[in-house]
Amino acid sequence: MKRKERDCSDKMNIIFVNHKKTQCGVYEFGRNIGAALKKSAYSFLYYECDSNGELQAVLSKEKPRLIIYNYHPSTLSWLNADVTRKIKCPQIGMIHEVTQEIADTANNDLFNFHLAHDPTLLLKNPSVFKAGRLIPPYKNEFPISPIPIIGSFGFGTGGKGFDKIIELVQKEYDEAIIRFNIPFAAFGDADGKNARLIAENCRRALVKPNIKLEVSHEFLEQRQLLDFIARNTVNLFLYEQQEIPRGISSVIDLALAVRRPVAVSFNTMFRHILDAKPSVCVENNSLSNIIENGVAPLERYYGEWSEEMLCWDYQRIADAVFSRDKIPQIKSGSRVRKVLGKGKRFVNRKLGRIKNEEPASWISDTSIKKLALASPEKVNYRPSDIPNSWSLNNILDNEARKLYETTIGQMFDFLPDLMGRKIPEANVQQAFVLDTVYKFASRVEKPKILCAGSFEDSASEALKLLGFDIEEVDPMVNYDLETFITKPTVAENSYDIIFSTSVIEHIEQDEKFLMQMAALLKKGGKIVLTCDYCDSYKAGDAKPAVDFRFYTQKDIKERLLPRLSGCRLVDEPRWDCPNPDFYYDGFNYTFGTIVLEKHSDN
């Protein structure tokens, strides 16, 4: 089932370019990626360049097939369109200060493609790729201190909230040690004035005699820094929300590496871990509770952001570039638009809108409240009362809408905005999927569930609110199913339930799509699908432009099911529908359901 990897080991060099100045978070991020890529099966070569001359020497020596730049306007200021336009191979520029708006509007003024290490990004722009984060490998052998040690680190630039850490610790503890490492930043605080001022303000804020503060300004090499943060009971980051949108902060990558609890403020620079459960956000949870929960809320990130996964991400991105029929050309004579600067405030439906107002005291009791959209409470669901005589392989018409009326109503309670964006008559599909998956999943302890086609899928979102851990696949969110099955962390015969709501009719190779699902499913596992259905449809008939086909009884029984020799319908189908009652895009049709159980691993 795994795709054969492209052999890039011979004369297919891929150059990863970093800058040379070391006291810089961008540099450290690029160096870590370069080190990880040495373990790739592909020929990634790491180079540090501080001028066009140095770059040209590398290109002359290696003759690369692809170049990836660890690009930031401040660190690679010499890299301009006059340089990149003259290079013949495709070039990818990293976007560090990435937001959804910046990714959506990124163009080919400077690079052919762009790359963002932001797991929350939606892939709306075909010239933008995304990859996961990278947690550096590290083994923590330091004992846990009997006295709480609250640590933090970062360059002495504004908005890091070190003073707020002093405030929070004194609010919760009478005895503790606070440890800060605030080195001077090569870009932004080279003389250390800001770093020293931050430290002095923190010392002045101490009022409890048994709260001790230790501050160092030494720039620590990564191993030294990891040793520093590994000694802490918890690593705490209370960044202030900025008016100018920012990318994801790399401090979390290092904090995760030492496998100690992590606590953060509700800030978009930490948006990639704000969905941790239980919450690691101090507006949602006390610091003592976050410490008590340990690293359990963070466990899923370790598999997703490993060196192995980083190599897989870069290999699939290289494959995508090499397979392009047409590479977008860097515009000649264009004025390069920097990807930094002012923009709209970041808004994400999962996180909720960031308020401009702050309470008079940041840590006031009124500000420590549940942010329901950031870390929602588990909701209660009352399953629909479906008669035993009703087949799960059926038609979702007006009769079905009455049967699932209770579920539809609850979904509006759970997800009013998302449900409000849907076609009302089509909500029966999501209701059917939610109710059916819920009932199957409730019979399994810690079910492993996959949603294929997760973007804006209200059934998937509702199941997450119900406490289920849902893995999600969607080209808008991450990748398609064919790419997903090549991930190092994905195993055949491992999923209890796979569901997909009104997706299969949009997939040209639908037989392959179903076979991939079946291969992922464990014996006894279930596939739950809905599809656009019209039993009178014949190949070549008119259909909605967004669909490859309508499904019919004959099509399902004679074309699809025989390809799934290890699966069978869970009950007798009732797909008769002489009078479809859904109207869209000038067509009358209905929705069909297909529910399968895997009975064999063959």
Secondary structure as UniProt FT lines:
FT   STRAND          14..18
FT   HELIX           25..37
FT   TURN            38..39
FT   STRAND          44..48
FT   HELIX           52..62
FT   STRAND          66..69
FT   TURN            73..75
FT   TURN            77..78
FT   HELIX           81..84
FT   TURN            85..86
FT   STRAND          91..94
FT   HELIX           100..105
FT   STRAND          113..116
FT   TURN            119..120
FT   TURN            126..127
FT   STRAND          128..130
FT   STRAND          149..153
FT   TURN            158..159
FT   HELIX           162..172
FT   STRAND          176..181
FT   TURN            186..188
FT   TURN            190..191
FT   HELIX           193..205
FT   TURN            209..210
FT   STRAND          211..216
FT   HELIX           222..230
FT   STRAND          234..237
FT   HELIX           251..257
FT   TURN            258..259
FT   STRAND          262..264
FT   HELIX           268..270
FT   TURN            271..275
FT   TURN            282..284
FT   HELIX           287..293
FT   TURN            294..295
FT   HELIX           296..298
FT   HELIX           299..304
FT   HELIX           307..322
FT   TURN            332..333
FT   STRAND          347..348
FT   TURN            349..351
FT   STRAND          352..353
FT   TURN            362..363
FT   HELIX           365..367
FT   TURN            372..374
FT   TURN            388..389
FT   HELIX           398..403
FT   HELIX           405..414
FT   HELIX           416..420
FT   HELIX           424..426
FT   HELIX           427..441
FT   TURN            442..443
FT   STRAND          449..452
FT   TURN            455..456
FT   HELIX           458..465
FT   TURN            466..467
FT   STRAND          470..473
FT   TURN            475..477
FT   HELIX           481..484
FT   TURN            485..486
FT   TURN            488..489
FT   TURN            492..493
FT   STRAND          495..501
FT   HELIX           504..506
FT   HELIX           510..520
FT   STRAND          521..533
FT   TURN            535..536
FT   TURN            539..540
FT   TURN            545..546
FT   HELIX           553..555
FT   HELIX           556..560
FT   HELIX           561..563
FT   TURN            565..566
FT   STRAND          567..569
FT   STRAND          582..584
FT   TURN            585..586
FT   STRAND          587..598
//
